[in-house]
Amino acid sequence: MRLLVVGRLNGQLSVAVKMAMSAGAKVAHVETIEAATHALRAGQGADLLMVDYELDIAGLIAANEAERIRVPVVACGVNPTPEQAAATIRAGAKEFIPLPPDVDLIAAVLAAVSDDNRPMVARDPSMEHVIKLADQVAQSDASILITGESGVGKEVMARYVHTKSKRASRPFISVNCAAIPENLLESELFGHEKGAFTGAVARRIGKFEEADGGTLLLDEISEMDGRLQAKLLRAVQEREIDRVGGNKPVKINIRILATSNRDLVQAVKDGTFREDLLYRLNVVNLRLPPLRERPGDVVALAEHFAKKYAAANGVADRPISAEARRRLSHHRWPGNVRELENAMHRAVLLAVGPEIDELAIRLPDGQLLSAPDAGTRTAQAASLSAEGVTRSFVGQTVADVEQTLIIETLGHCLGNRTHAANILGISIRTLRNKLKEYSESGISVPAPQAGLGVSAA
């Protein structure tokens, strides 16, 4: 993440900066709030501002808002009174970090406040297939369209592609096309020159230039106005942009990713999305399946979120009970990963005792997750059993697996060689030869009509 420190860099603040850098942050520094806004306006991107609490935090946030720059602020300082620390929160700071700093606290705040601490968690084969495709194309500069229902993790996938790309050390900039009013989005994307419109008091660098050398994510691209789509098409084709009010093009070097929860092919047919832009963006399509189609991910994600929010809230990390796991796996999660994350955040806060049980995992209306019926339980048990058997074979040779299969099948048939051979699909002679080989090696072989008794073949 990119951290901009605002204030005089001496004493304990300098120590805090070094800790942030050791936690992986890329740090820049200015001394005044005016310099901070100027740096952000000029394209020096930041994911988080760490500001001395004695500076005018409310004024800094207001100045940034006037420029439509929205970066979270964390206040910090030495020996503040409780009233001073509370005042920074009222002024708009997300957190307060007391100095001298604590390394664990610095790391926890950076992870909690920044937006890029979202690892890719995937165990289900359907999701692993998508990740494999993402790995194949990440090193290229091809534009990628990431599609899927709301809440499936499209931005997480975009960040994953960026971290796997040759641009990983450069900025990752995200713009939510649905969250910014149409009349402001053009300036947000392409920037503007001083005097371009009322309120444009200085040149403003847009997201395209801020992402130069790195990756630009156009989130929910389907919501972009048709006029802007034409300007975007030129930027994608020519790799150059025009600032609002500018008189000469600006060259850019970026990789473009886009997301949509709508069917863009249908949007083209409806006349709300440009077909030529779709072709430019959709060089590769990564479709993320909804959570109900990737049941193998549910518990893995739940465990990840339980650990994340236990750390963020300073509570003990507790395992998820067996019954809670069953109910998590049974629920269809119409809100996908986002709904599951919120449920686990609540569960961490509501849980009592040594485990996160089913009573702690509640829907937004307070209802508990329903328990699976008997048929569903049987199917899930069979699935878990099959998964367990598959995992038990990992690390074994083919001969080991064959031996286990033959011995267990023979035991199931109460030692009856003919029945076992029929089930295994081999001749009785082959089976007898195998059993003789096992006996001579000292391996116990079930005797005929003796269940699991030990006998020579």
C-alpha positions as a Markdown table, in Angstrom:
| # | Residue | x | y | z |
|---|---|---|---|---|
| 1 | Met | 0.0 | 0.0 | 0.0 |
| 2 | Arg | 1.0 | 3.7 | -0.5 |
| 3 | Leu | 1.3 | 5.7 | 2.7 |
| 4 | Leu | 1.6 | 9.5 | 2.7 |
| 5 | Val | 2.9 | 10.9 | 6.0 |
| 6 | Val | 1.9 | 14.5 | 6.8 |
| 7 | Gly | 3.8 | 16.3 | 9.5 |
| 8 | Arg | 7.4 | 16.9 | 10.7 |
| 9 | Leu | 9.3 | 13.7 | 10.3 |
| 10 | Asn | 11.2 | 13.5 | 13.6 |
| 11 | Gly | 11.3 | 11.5 | 16.8 |
| 12 | Gln | 8.5 | 8.9 | 17.2 |
| 13 | Leu | 6.8 | 9.6 | 13.9 |
| 14 | Ser | 10.0 | 8.7 | 12.1 |
| 15 | Val | 10.0 | 5.4 | 14.0 |
| 16 | Ala | 6.4 | 4.8 | 13.0 |
| 17 | Val | 7.3 | 5.3 | 9.4 |
| 18 | Lys | 10.1 | 2.8 | 9.5 |
| 19 | Met | 7.6 | 0.3 | 11.1 |
| 20 | Ala | 5.1 | 1.0 | 8.3 |
| 21 | Met | 7.8 | 0.4 | 5.7 |
| 22 | Ser | 8.8 | -2.9 | 7.3 |
| 23 | Ala | 5.1 | -3.9 | 7.1 |
| 24 | Gly | 5.3 | -3.4 | 3.3 |
| 25 | Ala | 4.0 | 0.2 | 2.9 |
| 26 | Lys | 5.6 | 2.5 | 0.3 |
| 27 | Val | 6.0 | 5.8 | 2.2 |
| 28 | Ala | 6.2 | 9.4 | 1.0 |
| 29 | His | 6.3 | 12.5 | 3.2 |
| 30 | Val | 5.2 | 16.1 | 3.2 |
| 31 | Glu | 5.2 | 18.5 | 6.2 |
| 32 | Thr | 1.9 | 20.5 | 5.8 |
| 33 | Ile | -1.7 | 19.8 | 4.9 |
| 34 | Glu | -1.4 | 22.2 | 1.9 |
| 35 | Ala | 1.5 | 20.2 | 0.6 |
| 36 | Ala | -0.5 | 16.9 | 1.1 |
| 37 | Thr | -3.4 | 18.1 | -1.0 |
| 38 | His | -1.0 | 19.5 | -3.6 |
| 39 | Ala | 0.8 | 16.2 | -3.9 |
| 40 | Leu | -2.4 | 14.2 | -4.2 |
| 41 | Arg | -3.8 | 16.7 | -6.8 |
| 42 | Ala | -0.6 | 16.4 | -8.8 |
| 43 | Gly | -0.9 | 12.6 | -9.0 |
| 44 | Gln | 1.1 | 11.4 | -6.1 |
| 45 | Gly | -1.3 | 8.6 | -5.2 |
| 46 | Ala | -1.8 | 7.4 | -1.7 |
| 47 | Asp | -4.0 | 4.7 | -0.1 |
| 48 | Leu | -3.7 | 6.1 | 3.4 |
| 49 | Leu | -2.7 | 9.4 | 5.0 |
| 50 | Met | -0.9 | 9.3 | 8.4 |
| 51 | Val | -1.3 | 12.8 | 9.9 |
| 52 | Asp | 0.1 | 14.5 | 13.0 |
| 53 | Tyr | -2.8 | 15.1 | 15.2 |
| 54 | Glu | -1.7 | 18.7 | 15.9 |
| 55 | Leu | -2.4 | 19.6 | 12.2 |
| 56 | Asp | -5.8 | 20.7 | 10.9 |
| 57 | Ile | -7.2 | 17.2 | 10.0 |
| 58 | Ala | -10.7 | 18.5 | 9.3 |
| 59 | Gly | -9.2 | 21.2 | 7.0 |
| 60 | Leu | -7.1 | 18.6 | 5.2 |
| 61 | Ile | -10.1 | 16.3 | 4.6 |
| 62 | Ala | -12.3 | 19.2 | 3.4 |
| 63 | Ala | -9.6 | 20.4 | 1.0 |
| 64 | Asn | -9.3 | 16.9 | -0.4 |
| 65 | Glu | -13.0 | 16.5 | -0.7 |
| 66 | Ala | -13.2 | 19.8 | -2.6 |
| 67 | Glu | -10.8 | 18.2 | -5.2 |
| 68 | Arg | -12.8 | 15.0 | -5.0 |
| 69 | Ile | -9.8 | 13.2 | -3.5 |
| 70 | Arg | -10.9 | 10.6 | -1.0 |
| 71 | Val | -8.1 | 8.9 | 0.9 |
| 72 | Pro | -8.7 | 7.6 | 4.5 |
| 73 | Val | -6.8 | 9.4 | 7.3 |
| 74 | Val | -5.2 | 8.0 | 10.4 |
| 75 | Ala | -4.1 | 10.4 | 13.1 |
| 76 | Cys | -1.0 | 9.9 | 15.2 |
| 77 | Gly | 1.0 | 11.7 | 17.9 |
| 78 | Val | 2.9 | 11.7 | 21.2 |
| 79 | Asn | 1.1 | 12.0 | 24.6 |
| 80 | Pro | -2.3 | 13.2 | 23.4 |
| 81 | Thr | -5.1 | 13.6 | 25.9 |
| 82 | Pro | -8.2 | 11.4 | 25.5 |
| 83 | Glu | -10.0 | 14.5 | 24.4 |
| 84 | Gln | -7.4 | 15.3 | 21.7 |
| 85 | Ala | -7.5 | 11.8 | 20.3 |
| 86 | Ala | -11.3 | 11.8 | 20.2 |
| 87 | Ala | -11.2 | 15.2 | 18.4 |
| 88 | Thr | -9.2 | 13.7 | 15.6 |
| 89 | Ile | -11.9 | 11.0 | 15.1 |
| 90 | Arg | -14.6 | 13.6 | 15.1 |
| 91 | Ala | -12.6 | 15.5 | 12.5 |
| 92 | Gly | -12.7 | 12.6 | 10.2 |
| 93 | Ala | -9.8 | 10.3 | 11.0 |
| 94 | Lys | -10.5 | 6.6 | 10.8 |
| 95 | Glu | -8.1 | 5.6 | 13.7 |
| 96 | Phe | -5.7 | 7.1 | 16.1 |
| 97 | Ile | -2.2 | 5.7 | 16.6 |
| 98 | Pro | -0.5 | 6.7 | 19.8 |
| 99 | Leu | 3.3 | 7.3 | 19.7 |
| 100 | Pro | 5.7 | 5.8 | 20.6 |
| 101 | Pro | 4.4 | 3.2 | 18.2 |
| 102 | Asp | 3.8 | -0.5 | 18.6 |
| 103 | Val | 4.8 | -2.6 | 15.5 |
| 104 | Asp | 1.7 | -4.9 | 15.8 |
| 105 | Leu | -0.6 | -1.9 | 16.1 |
| 106 | Ile | 0.9 | -0.2 | 13.1 |
| 107 | Ala | 0.5 | -3.4 | 11.0 |
| 108 | Ala | -3.1 | -4.0 | 12.2 |
| 109 | Val | -4.2 | -0.4 | 11.4 |
| 110 | Leu | -2.6 | -0.4 | 8.0 |
| 111 | Ala | -4.4 | -3.7 | 7.2 |
| 112 | Ala | -7.7 | -2.6 | 8.7 |
| 113 | Val | -7.9 | 0.8 | 7.0 |
| 114 | Ser | -6.3 | 0.2 | 3.7 |
| 115 | Asp | -8.3 | -1.5 | 0.9 |
| 116 | Asp | -5.7 | -3.8 | -0.5 |
| 117 | Asn | -5.4 | -6.4 | 2.3 |
| 118 | Arg | -7.6 | -9.0 | 0.5 |
| 119 | Pro | -5.8 | -12.2 | -0.2 |
| 120 | Met | -7.2 | -14.6 | -2.8 |
| 121 | Val | -8.8 | -17.5 | -0.9 |
| 122 | Ala | -9.9 | -20.4 | -3.1 |
| 123 | Arg | -10.3 | -24.1 | -2.5 |
| 124 | Asp | -13.1 | -25.0 | -4.9 |
| 125 | Pro | -12.1 | -26.5 | -8.3 |
| 126 | Ser | -14.3 | -24.0 | -10.1 |
| 127 | Met | -12.5 | -21.1 | -8.6 |
| 128 | Glu | -9.1 | -22.7 | -8.9 |
| 129 | His | -9.8 | -23.0 | -12.6 |
| 130 | Val | -10.3 | -19.2 | -12.9 |
| 131 | Ile | -7.2 | -18.5 | -10.9 |
| 132 | Lys | -5.2 | -20.8 | -13.2 |
| 133 | Leu | -6.4 | -18.7 | -16.2 |
| 134 | Ala | -5.6 | -15.5 | -14.4 |
| 135 | Asp | -2.1 | -16.7 | -13.7 |
| 136 | Gln | -1.7 | -17.5 | -17.4 |
| 137 | Val | -2.6 | -14.0 | -18.6 |
| 138 | Ala | -1.3 | -11.9 | -15.7 |
| 139 | Gln | 2.1 | -11.2 | -17.2 |
| 140 | Ser | 0.7 | -9.8 | -20.4 |
| 141 | Asp | -0.6 | -6.3 | -20.9 |
| 142 | Ala | -3.9 | -7.6 | -22.3 |
| 143 | Ser | -7.1 | -5.9 | -21.1 |
| 144 | Ile | -9.2 | -8.2 | -18.9 |
| 145 | Leu | -12.9 | -8.1 | -18.2 |
| 146 | Ile | -13.8 | -9.6 | -14.9 |
| 147 | Thr | -17.5 | -10.6 | -14.6 |
| 148 | Gly | -19.8 | -12.1 | -12.0 |
| 149 | Glu | -22.6 | -11.3 | -9.6 |
| 150 | Ser | -22.3 | -8.5 | -7.0 |
| 151 | Gly | -20.1 | -9.5 | -4.1 |
| 152 | Val | -18.2 | -12.4 | -5.7 |
| 153 | Gly | -14.8 | -10.7 | -5.4 |
| 154 | Lys | -14.2 | -9.1 | -8.7 |
| 155 | Glu | -12.0 | -6.4 | -7.3 |
| 156 | Val | -10.0 | -9.0 | -5.3 |
| 157 | Met | -9.4 | -10.8 | -8.5 |
| 158 | Ala | -8.3 | -7.6 | -10.2 |
| 159 | Arg | -5.8 | -6.9 | -7.4 |
| 160 | Tyr | -4.6 | -10.5 | -7.7 |
| 161 | Val | -3.9 | -10.1 | -11.4 |
| 162 | His | -2.0 | -6.9 | -10.7 |
| 163 | Thr | 0.2 | -8.5 | -8.0 |
| 164 | Lys | 1.0 | -11.3 | -10.5 |
| 165 | Ser | 1.8 | -8.9 | -13.3 |
| 166 | Lys | 5.1 | -7.3 | -14.3 |
| 167 | Arg | 3.5 | -4.0 | -13.1 |
| 168 | Ala | 3.1 | -5.3 | -9.5 |
| 169 | Ser | 5.6 | -2.7 | -8.1 |
| 170 | Arg | 3.7 | 0.1 | -9.7 |
| 171 | Pro | 0.3 | 1.7 | -8.7 |
| 172 | Phe | -3.0 | -0.1 | -8.7 |
| 173 | Ile | -5.7 | 2.5 | -9.0 |
| 174 | Ser | -9.4 | 1.6 | -8.8 |
| 175 | Val | -12.3 | 3.8 | -10.0 |
| 176 | Asn | -15.9 | 2.8 | -9.2 |
| 177 | Cys | -17.8 | 4.1 | -12.3 |
| 178 | Ala | -21.2 | 3.5 | -10.6 |
| 179 | Ala | -20.3 | 5.6 | -7.4 |
| 180 | Ile | -19.2 | 8.8 | -9.1 |
| 181 | Pro | -21.8 | 11.2 | -10.6 |
| 182 | Glu | -21.7 | 11.3 | -14.4 |
| 183 | Asn | -20.7 | 15.0 | -14.6 |
| 184 | Leu | -17.7 | 14.3 | -12.3 |
| 185 | Leu | -16.5 | 11.0 | -13.7 |
| 186 | Glu | -14.7 | 12.6 | -16.7 |
| 187 | Ser | -12.6 | 14.8 | -14.5 |
| 188 | Glu | -12.0 | 11.9 | -12.1 |
| 189 | Leu | -10.7 | 9.7 | -14.9 |
| 190 | Phe | -8.9 | 12.1 | -17.2 |
| 191 | Gly | -8.1 | 15.1 | -14.9 |
| 192 | His | -8.6 | 18.7 | -15.7 |
| 193 | Glu | -6.6 | 21.9 | -16.3 |
| 194 | Lys | -6.9 | 25.0 | -14.1 |
| 195 | Gly | -10.0 | 27.0 | -15.1 |
| 196 | Ala | -11.6 | 24.2 | -17.1 |
| 197 | Phe | -14.8 | 24.7 | -15.2 |
| 198 | Thr | -16.2 | 26.5 | -12.2 |
| 199 | Gly | -14.2 | 25.3 | -9.2 |
| 200 | Ala | -11.2 | 24.0 | -11.1 |
| 201 | Val | -8.8 | 26.2 | -9.1 |
| 202 | Ala | -5.7 | 24.1 | -10.1 |
| 203 | Arg | -4.6 | 21.4 | -12.5 |
| 204 | Arg | -5.8 | 18.0 | -11.3 |
| 205 | Ile | -4.2 | 14.7 | -12.4 |
| 206 | Gly | -6.8 | 12.1 | -13.1 |
| 207 | Lys | -6.8 | 8.4 | -12.4 |
| 208 | Phe | -5.3 | 7.4 | -15.8 |
| 209 | Glu | -2.2 | 9.5 | -15.1 |
| 210 | Glu | -2.1 | 8.4 | -11.5 |
| 211 | Ala | -2.0 | 4.8 | -12.6 |
| 212 | Asp | 0.9 | 5.5 | -15.1 |
| 213 | Gly | 3.2 | 2.5 | -15.2 |
| 214 | Gly | 0.7 | 0.4 | -13.3 |
| 215 | Thr | -2.9 | -0.9 | -13.5 |
| 216 | Leu | -6.2 | 0.9 | -13.7 |
| 217 | Leu | -9.3 | -0.9 | -12.6 |
| 218 | Leu | -12.6 | 0.4 | -14.0 |
| 219 | Asp | -15.1 | -1.0 | -11.6 |
| 220 | Glu | -18.7 | -1.6 | -12.8 |
| 221 | Ile | -17.8 | -0.3 | -16.3 |
| 222 | Ser | -21.3 | -1.0 | -17.5 |
| 223 | Glu | -22.5 | 2.1 | -15.6 |
| 224 | Met | -20.4 | 4.5 | -17.7 |
| 225 | Asp | -22.2 | 7.1 | -19.8 |
| 226 | Gly | -22.1 | 6.6 | -23.6 |
| 227 | Arg | -20.2 | 9.9 | -24.3 |
| 228 | Leu | -17.4 | 8.8 | -21.8 |
| 229 | Gln | -17.3 | 5.4 | -23.4 |
| 230 | Ala | -16.2 | 7.0 | -26.6 |
| 231 | Lys | -13.4 | 8.9 | -24.8 |
| 232 | Leu | -12.4 | 5.8 | -23.0 |
| 233 | Leu | -12.2 | 3.8 | -26.3 |
| 234 | Arg | -9.7 | 6.3 | -27.6 |
| 235 | Ala | -7.6 | 6.0 | -24.4 |
| 236 | Val | -7.6 | 2.2 | -24.6 |
| 237 | Gln | -6.7 | 2.3 | -28.3 |
| 238 | Glu | -4.2 | 5.1 | -28.4 |
| 239 | Arg | -2.8 | 5.0 | -24.9 |
| 240 | Glu | -3.2 | 8.7 | -24.6 |
| 241 | Ile | -5.8 | 11.0 | -22.9 |
| 242 | Asp | -7.0 | 14.6 | -23.0 |
| 243 | Arg | -7.5 | 16.4 | -19.7 |
| 244 | Val | -10.7 | 18.3 | -19.4 |
| 245 | Gly | -9.9 | 21.8 | -20.7 |
| 246 | Gly | -6.5 | 20.6 | -22.0 |
| 247 | Asn | -5.2 | 21.4 | -25.5 |
| 248 | Lys | -2.7 | 18.6 | -26.0 |
| 249 | Pro | -2.9 | 14.8 | -25.4 |
| 250 | Val | -1.0 | 13.1 | -22.5 |
| 251 | Lys | 0.6 | 9.7 | -23.1 |
| 252 | Ile | -0.1 | 7.0 | -20.6 |
| 253 | Asn | 1.4 | 3.6 | -20.0 |
| 254 | Ile | -1.2 | 1.5 | -18.1 |
| 255 | Arg | -2.8 | -1.9 | -18.1 |
| 256 | Ile | -6.6 | -1.7 | -18.0 |
| 257 | Leu | -8.9 | -4.1 | -16.1 |
| 258 | Ala | -12.7 | -3.7 | -15.9 |
| 259 | Thr | -15.5 | -5.4 | -14.0 |
| 260 | Ser | -19.2 | -5.7 | -14.5 |
| 261 | Asn | -22.0 | -7.5 | -12.8 |
| 262 | Arg | -24.2 | -7.1 | -15.9 |
| 263 | Asp | -24.3 | -8.9 | -19.2 |
| 264 | Leu | -22.4 | -6.6 | -21.5 |
| 265 | Val | -23.3 | -8.5 | -24.6 |
| 266 | Gln | -26.9 | -7.8 | -23.8 |
| 267 | Ala | -26.0 | -4.2 | -23.0 |
| 268 | Val | -24.6 | -3.9 | -26.5 |
| 269 | Lys | -27.8 | -5.3 | -27.9 |
| 270 | Asp | -29.8 | -2.8 | -25.8 |
| 271 | Gly | -27.7 | 0.1 | -27.1 |
| 272 | Thr | -26.3 | 1.1 | -23.7 |
| 273 | Phe | -22.7 | -0.1 | -24.2 |
| 274 | Arg | -20.4 | 0.3 | -27.2 |
| 275 | Glu | -19.6 | -2.9 | -29.0 |
| 276 | Asp | -16.1 | -1.7 | -30.1 |
| 277 | Leu | -15.3 | -0.9 | -26.4 |
| 278 | Leu | -16.4 | -4.3 | -25.3 |
| 279 | Tyr | -14.1 | -5.9 | -27.8 |
| 280 | Arg | -11.2 | -3.8 | -26.6 |
| 281 | Leu | -11.8 | -4.5 | -22.9 |
| 282 | Asn | -12.8 | -8.2 | -23.2 |
| 283 | Val | -9.5 | -9.6 | -24.6 |
| 284 | Val | -9.7 | -12.1 | -21.8 |
| 285 | Asn | -12.8 | -12.8 | -19.7 |
| 286 | Leu | -12.5 | -14.0 | -16.1 |
| 287 | Arg | -16.0 | -15.1 | -14.9 |
| 288 | Leu | -16.1 | -15.6 | -11.2 |
| 289 | Pro | -18.8 | -18.1 | -10.2 |
| 290 | Pro | -21.2 | -17.1 | -7.4 |
| 291 | Leu | -20.5 | -18.6 | -4.0 |
| 292 | Arg | -23.4 | -21.1 | -4.3 |
| 293 | Glu | -21.5 | -22.7 | -7.2 |
| 294 | Arg | -18.2 | -23.0 | -5.3 |
| 295 | Pro | -19.1 | -24.7 | -2.0 |
| 296 | Gly | -15.5 | -25.7 | -1.4 |
| 297 | Asp | -14.7 | -22.1 | -0.7 |
| 298 | Val | -17.3 | -21.3 | 1.9 |
| 299 | Val | -15.6 | -22.7 | 5.0 |
| 300 | Ala | -12.1 | -21.6 | 3.8 |
| 301 | Leu | -13.4 | -18.0 | 3.4 |
| 302 | Ala | -15.2 | -18.2 | 6.7 |
| 303 | Glu | -12.0 | -19.2 | 8.5 |
| 304 | His | -10.1 | -16.4 | 6.8 |
| 305 | Phe | -12.6 | -13.8 | 7.8 |
| 306 | Ala | -12.8 | -15.1 | 11.4 |
| 307 | Lys | -9.1 | -14.7 | 11.7 |
| 308 | Lys | -9.1 | -11.3 | 10.1 |
| 309 | Tyr | -11.8 | -9.8 | 12.3 |
| 310 | Ala | -10.5 | -11.4 | 15.4 |
| 311 | Ala | -7.2 | -9.5 | 14.9 |
| 312 | Ala | -8.9 | -6.3 | 13.9 |
| 313 | Asn | -11.1 | -6.3 | 17.0 |
| 314 | Gly | -8.5 | -7.5 | 19.4 |
| 315 | Val | -10.3 | -10.7 | 20.4 |
| 316 | Ala | -9.1 | -14.3 | 20.5 |
| 317 | Asp | -9.0 | -16.3 | 17.3 |
| 318 | Arg | -11.5 | -19.1 | 17.7 |
| 319 | Pro | -12.2 | -22.1 | 15.5 |
| 320 | Ile | -15.6 | -22.6 | 13.8 |
| 321 | Ser | -17.7 | -25.4 | 15.3 |
| 322 | Ala | -18.7 | -28.4 | 13.3 |
| 323 | Glu | -22.4 | -27.5 | 13.3 |
| 324 | Ala | -21.6 | -23.9 | 12.3 |
| 325 | Arg | -19.5 | -25.2 | 9.4 |
| 326 | Arg | -22.4 | -27.4 | 8.2 |
| 327 | Arg | -24.8 | -24.4 | 8.3 |
| 328 | Leu | -22.3 | -22.2 | 6.5 |
| 329 | Ser | -21.9 | -24.7 | 3.7 |
| 330 | His | -25.7 | -25.2 | 3.5 |
| 331 | His | -26.6 | -21.5 | 3.1 |
| 332 | Arg | -26.9 | -20.2 | -0.5 |
| 333 | Trp | -25.3 | -16.8 | 0.2 |
| 334 | Pro | -27.2 | -14.6 | -2.3 |
| 335 | Gly | -24.9 | -11.7 | -1.4 |
| 336 | Asn | -21.9 | -14.0 | -2.1 |
| 337 | Val | -18.5 | -13.4 | -0.5 |
| 338 | Arg | -19.5 | -9.9 | 0.7 |
| 339 | Glu | -22.4 | -11.4 | 2.7 |
| 340 | Leu | -20.3 | -14.2 | 4.1 |
| 341 | Glu | -17.7 | -11.6 | 5.2 |
| 342 | Asn | -20.2 | -9.5 | 7.0 |
| 343 | Ala | -21.7 | -12.6 | 8.7 |
| 344 | Met | -18.3 | -13.7 | 10.0 |
| 345 | His | -17.5 | -10.2 | 11.2 |
| 346 | Arg | -20.7 | -10.3 | 13.3 |
| 347 | Ala | -20.0 | -13.8 | 14.4 |
| 348 | Val | -16.5 | -12.8 | 15.8 |
| 349 | Leu | -18.2 | -10.1 | 17.9 |
| 350 | Leu | -21.2 | -12.3 | 19.0 |
| 351 | Ala | -19.4 | -15.5 | 19.8 |
| 352 | Val | -19.0 | -16.7 | 23.4 |
| 353 | Gly | -17.1 | -19.7 | 24.5 |
| 354 | Pro | -14.1 | -21.5 | 22.9 |
| 355 | Glu | -15.7 | -21.8 | 19.4 |
| 356 | Ile | -17.7 | -19.7 | 16.9 |
| 357 | Asp | -20.9 | -21.8 | 17.1 |
| 358 | Glu | -24.0 | -21.7 | 15.0 |
| 359 | Leu | -25.7 | -19.3 | 17.4 |
| 360 | Ala | -23.1 | -16.6 | 16.6 |
| 361 | Ile | -23.6 | -16.7 | 12.8 |
| 362 | Arg | -26.6 | -14.6 | 12.0 |
| 363 | Leu | -28.1 | -12.9 | 9.0 |
| 364 | Pro | -28.5 | -9.1 | 8.9 |
| 365 | Asp | -32.1 | -9.5 | 10.3 |
| 366 | Gly | -30.8 | -11.4 | 13.2 |
| 367 | Gln | -32.0 | -14.8 | 12.1 |
| 368 | Leu | -29.8 | -17.9 | 12.5 |
| 369 | Leu | -28.6 | -19.9 | 9.5 |
| 370 | Ser | -31.0 | -22.8 | 8.9 |
| 371 | Ala | -29.7 | -26.3 | 9.6 |
| 372 | Pro | -29.5 | -28.6 | 6.5 |
| 373 | Asp | -32.2 | -31.3 | 6.3 |
| 374 | Ala | -31.3 | -35.0 | 6.5 |
| 375 | Gly | -30.9 | -35.4 | 2.7 |
| 376 | Thr | -28.6 | -32.5 | 2.5 |
| 377 | Arg | -26.6 | -33.7 | 5.5 |
| 378 | Thr | -26.2 | -37.1 | 3.8 |
| 379 | Ala | -25.0 | -35.6 | 0.6 |
| 380 | Gln | -22.6 | -33.3 | 2.4 |
| 381 | Ala | -21.2 | -36.1 | 4.5 |
| 382 | Ala | -20.6 | -38.2 | 1.3 |
| 383 | Ser | -18.9 | -35.2 | -0.3 |
| 384 | Leu | -16.7 | -34.7 | 2.8 |
| 385 | Ser | -15.9 | -38.4 | 3.0 |
| 386 | Ala | -14.9 | -38.5 | -0.7 |
| 387 | Glu | -12.7 | -35.4 | -0.2 |
| 388 | Gly | -11.1 | -37.1 | 2.8 |
| 389 | Val | -10.4 | -40.3 | 0.9 |
| 390 | Thr | -8.9 | -38.2 | -2.0 |
| 391 | Arg | -6.6 | -36.4 | 0.4 |
| 392 | Ser | -5.6 | -39.6 | 2.1 |
| 393 | Phe | -4.1 | -40.8 | -1.2 |
| 394 | Val | -1.9 | -37.8 | -1.6 |
| 395 | Gly | 1.8 | -38.8 | -1.3 |
| 396 | Gln | 1.1 | -42.5 | -1.9 |
| 397 | Thr | 2.4 | -44.4 | -4.9 |
| 398 | Val | 0.0 | -46.0 | -7.4 |
| 399 | Ala | 1.0 | -49.4 | -5.9 |
| 400 | Asp | 0.1 | -48.2 | -2.4 |
| 401 | Val | -3.3 | -47.0 | -3.5 |
| 402 | Glu | -3.9 | -50.2 | -5.4 |
| 403 | Gln | -3.0 | -52.3 | -2.4 |
| 404 | Thr | -5.3 | -50.2 | -0.1 |
| 405 | Leu | -8.2 | -50.5 | -2.6 |
| 406 | Ile | -7.8 | -54.3 | -2.9 |
| 407 | Ile | -7.5 | -55.0 | 0.8 |
| 408 | Glu | -10.5 | -52.8 | 1.7 |
| 409 | Thr | -12.7 | -54.2 | -1.0 |
| 410 | Leu | -11.9 | -57.7 | 0.1 |
| 411 | Gly | -12.7 | -56.8 | 3.7 |
| 412 | His | -16.0 | -55.3 | 2.5 |
| 413 | Cys | -16.8 | -58.7 | 0.8 |
| 414 | Leu | -16.0 | -60.7 | 3.9 |
| 415 | Gly | -13.0 | -62.2 | 2.2 |
| 416 | Asn | -14.9 | -63.5 | -0.8 |
| 417 | Arg | -12.4 | -63.4 | -3.6 |
| 418 | Thr | -14.9 | -63.8 | -6.5 |
| 419 | His | -17.1 | -60.9 | -5.3 |
| 420 | Ala | -14.1 | -58.7 | -4.7 |
| 421 | Ala | -12.7 | -59.4 | -8.2 |
| 422 | Asn | -16.0 | -58.5 | -9.7 |
| 423 | Ile | -16.2 | -55.2 | -7.8 |
| 424 | Leu | -12.6 | -54.4 | -8.7 |
| 425 | Gly | -13.1 | -55.3 | -12.4 |
| 426 | Ile | -10.1 | -57.7 | -12.4 |
| 427 | Ser | -9.9 | -61.4 | -12.9 |
| 428 | Ile | -9.9 | -63.8 | -10.0 |
| 429 | Arg | -6.4 | -65.0 | -11.0 |
| 430 | Thr | -5.0 | -61.4 | -10.9 |
| 431 | Leu | -6.6 | -60.9 | -7.5 |
| 432 | Arg | -5.1 | -64.1 | -6.1 |
| 433 | Asn | -1.6 | -63.2 | -7.5 |
| 434 | Lys | -1.9 | -59.8 | -5.8 |
| 435 | Leu | -3.0 | -61.3 | -2.5 |
| 436 | Lys | -0.2 | -63.8 | -2.6 |
| 437 | Glu | 2.3 | -61.0 | -3.2 |
| 438 | Tyr | 0.9 | -59.0 | -0.2 |
| 439 | Ser | 1.0 | -62.1 | 2.1 |
| 440 | Glu | 4.6 | -62.8 | 1.2 |
| 441 | Ser | 5.4 | -59.2 | 2.1 |
| 442 | Gly | 3.9 | -59.7 | 5.5 |
| 443 | Ile | 0.7 | -57.8 | 4.8 |
| 444 | Ser | -2.5 | -58.9 | 6.5 |
| 445 | Val | -5.1 | -60.3 | 4.0 |
| 446 | Pro | -8.7 | -61.0 | 4.9 |
| 447 | Ala | -9.5 | -64.7 | 4.9 |
| 448 | Pro | -12.6 | -66.1 | 3.1 |
| 449 | Gln | -15.7 | -65.8 | 5.3 |
| 450 | Ala | -13.6 | -64.3 | 8.0 |
| 451 | Gly | -14.3 | -60.6 | 7.6 |
| 452 | Leu | -11.2 | -58.8 | 8.5 |
| 453 | Gly | -9.3 | -61.8 | 10.0 |
| 454 | Val | -5.7 | -62.4 | 9.1 |
| 455 | Ser | -4.8 | -65.3 | 6.8 |
| 456 | Ala | -2.5 | -66.3 | 4.0 |
| 457 | Ala | -4.1 | -66.2 | 0.5 |
